[in-house]
Amino acid sequence: MRDPKSILITGASSGIGEALALAYARPGAHLALTGRAAARLEAVAGACREKGAATAAALIDVTERDAMARWIAERDAAAPLELVIANAGISAGTGRLGETDEQARQIFAVNFDGVLNTVLPALDGFRARRRGQVAILSSLAGFRGIPGAPAYCASKAAVKVWGEALRGHLAPEGIGVTVVCPGFVKSRMTAVNRFPMPLLMEVERAAAIIQRGLARNKARIAFPRRLAAAVWLLAALPPALTDPLLRRLPEKG
């Protein structure tokens, strides 16, 4: 969708979500933003209002299925949604002992269930109007499991495949679906990493790439291109070749 006016973004209090909110903020736009950090979310909402956008912000955890459904219905009634960006996501430190049981379950609750809790309620309005667009934030980490972040990789792989299938499923109803697979982007999530992050990208540039791709209704937005190509090749090679290499990669602290 080239010029959406009513946009909902989860995880909008920082990182890519914040950058996208600011990128779409302009006079005539209606933004619906969620996040879990009250002060940061209100700061983003205030910045969007200063740019002329009518902005509603709600402190909601995307794992709260009923709360998300109610809020999305309210925002759709106030300004029929045209673009929904399921961006909220988390990672966790692993160390040599690997992810704890609680970390793994929380990662899936936010990164997978949170996407379902965002997208599925929005489809009611889209279907009734026979138009709309969904953007699902996956990751290049969803192309191949990495020993240092098994639950994160798996959760991002799950939403990637779900989004790819959903695109064909919803196309006859006039609804577009795009899967976004970023590499390393400067954010609060990557700021704690203590290992080299190849082709680390500024968040504003990442948001611009995503915005351009969504305007073209691309099936997949994967960037940066060189890292995306390397990850694709890594996933295509036999595990017997790639496992020894991946086991030597540094883990998140």
N, C-alpha and C positions, 0 to 999 in steps of 0.2 A: 504494500500500500504506500503510495508516494507521499501523501501528505495527511497522515492521521491526525485528527484533532482531539480525540478522547483516548488517552493512553493510561494503562495501569502497569505499574512496575513494582515487583517485589524486591526486597533486599536493596532498597533505594537509599539507605543511610550512609553508604560508602561504596568505594570501588566502582565497578562497571555500572551498577544500578544508579549511583549518584551521577556519574558522568552522562548516562543516557537521559536521566531526568532533566538535567541542565541542557542537554542537546535538543530535547524536544520542547522545552519551555519557550513560549512565545505568546504574544497576544492572540486570543482566540482559542488557545489550547486548553484542554481540561486534563489535568494530571491527577491520578490516584496513586499514592505512594505508600508502601508499607516498609516497615523495618522493625528492629528490636531494640535499637538504641535511641531513646527518646530525644535527647539533646541533638544528636547528629541528624536525626530524621527531620526535626523541626528546622534545623539550620538549612538543610537541603530544600525543604518546602518553602522557606522564606526566600531563598535565592531564586527559586522558580517563580514565586509571586512577583519578585522584583523585575523579572524579565517579562512579566505580563500574563503569565499563565494562571488560570484559576486552578488552585492546587488544594487537594484534600489529602491529609496524611493521617495514617492510623497505625498505632503501635500494636501489631498483630504478629504472632508467631505463625509461620506458614504451616506448621504441623497441626494447628488447631483447625480441623476440618470444618466444623460448623461455623466458627467465627469467620473463617475465610469466605465461606459460601454466603453468609449473610452480608458481609461487607461488599463483596463483589456484586451481589444483587442490588444493593443500595446504590453503588456507584454507577452501575449500568442503568438504573432507573433515573438517576440524576443527569447523566450525560452518556447516552448509549456508547458503549466501548467499541473502538475500532481496532485497537492493538493492545494485546496483553503480553507482557514480557515476564516470563517466569525465570527470574534471575537469582533469587535467594539461594545461597549455598554455603556450606562450611567444609573445612578440612580439619585435620587433627594431627598433632605430633604423634610420631610412632616410636622412634628410638629403636633399639635393638630387640626389644621385647615385643614389638609389633603393636598394632592397635588393641586397646582393651575392648572387652565385650561392649561396654557402655559407649565408647567412642564409635565403634562400628555401627551400632544400632541408631545412634543419634545422627550420624552422617547419612544413613539411608532415610531416616525420618524427614530430615530437612531437604536433602538433595533429590530424593525420589518422591516420597509422599507429598512433600511441599509443592512439587511441580504439579502433581495430580490435583492437589487441593486448590491450585491456582487456575489451571487450565480447564478442568471439567466444569466447574460452575460457570465459567465465562462462555462455554459453548452453547448454553441455553439461549442467550441473547443473540449470539452469532447465527445460530441455526434459524431462529425466528426471523431474522432480517436477511438471511442468506448472504451474509458477507462478514468479514472480519479477518484478523490475522493474529497468529500466535507465534511468539518467539520463545524457544526453549534453550536455556543456557546449559550446554554440556561443557566439554573441555577436550583438548587434544589428548588428555590423559585417559579419555574414554575409548581410545583406539587400541590400547594395549595395557594389560595389567602390569603395574610397576610394584615390585616388592615393598618399597617404602610407603606405599599408600593404597593398600588393597581395597578398602571399603570406598575410598574416594573414587578410585578408577572405576570400580564396579558400578557405583551409583551414577556416575557420569555416562558410562556405557549404556546403562539401562534407559536413561532419559533420551540419549541419542537415538537408540533403536526405536523407542516408543514414538519419538517425534517423527522419525523417518517414515514409519508405518502410518502414523496419524495423517501425514501430509496427503498420501494417496487416498486414505479413507474419507477425508473431509473435502477434498477438491471438488467432487460433484455438488457439494452444498455451497460452493463459493467461498470457502474458508481456506486461507493460506496458512501453512505451517513451515517455519524455518528453524533449523537446528544450528545453534551457534557454538563453535568449538574454538575458544581462544587458547593461546599458549600462555606464556608468563606475562602478566600485566601487573604493573605497579599498583598495589592496593594494601589494605590492612592484612589481608590473607597472606600475601607474598612477602610482606615486610619482615615476618619472623623467620623466613627461610635463611639458613646459613650455608647454602651451597650455591654453586654457579647456576644462574638461570639464563640459558641462551636466548638471545634476541628479546630480552626484557623490554616491554613496550609501555609507553605512557598511556594512562587510562583514557585520556581525551582522544588519542589516536585510535584506540580500540573502539571507543564509542562511535567515532566517525565511520569506521569500517563497518560496524554493525548497522548503523543507520542507513548507509548506502546500500548494503545488501538487502535489508528489509524493504527498502523502497522498490527494489527489483524483484521482490518475492523469491529470493534465492532459496533453494532447497537446503543448502548448507553454507554457512559462513565459517571458514576455517582459516586461522591466521596466527602468526605470520606465515607466509607461503613456504618459506624454506623449512621451517620447523614442521609445518603440516606435512610436507613431502617426506621428511625424515621419519616422522611418526608413522605415516602410512606405510613406508617401506619396512619399518621395524615390525609392524603388525603383520605384514605379508610374509616375512621370513619365518622359517621353521623355528619353533621354540628351542630346539637343540642348539641353534646358533645364537639366539638372542638371550636365553636365560643366563648363561655365564656372564654376559655383559651387564644385564640389568641387575644382577646380584651385587655388582661392584659399585652401583650408583649410590651416592650419599643419601641418607634418609633425613626426613624432616625431624628437627630436634624437638 
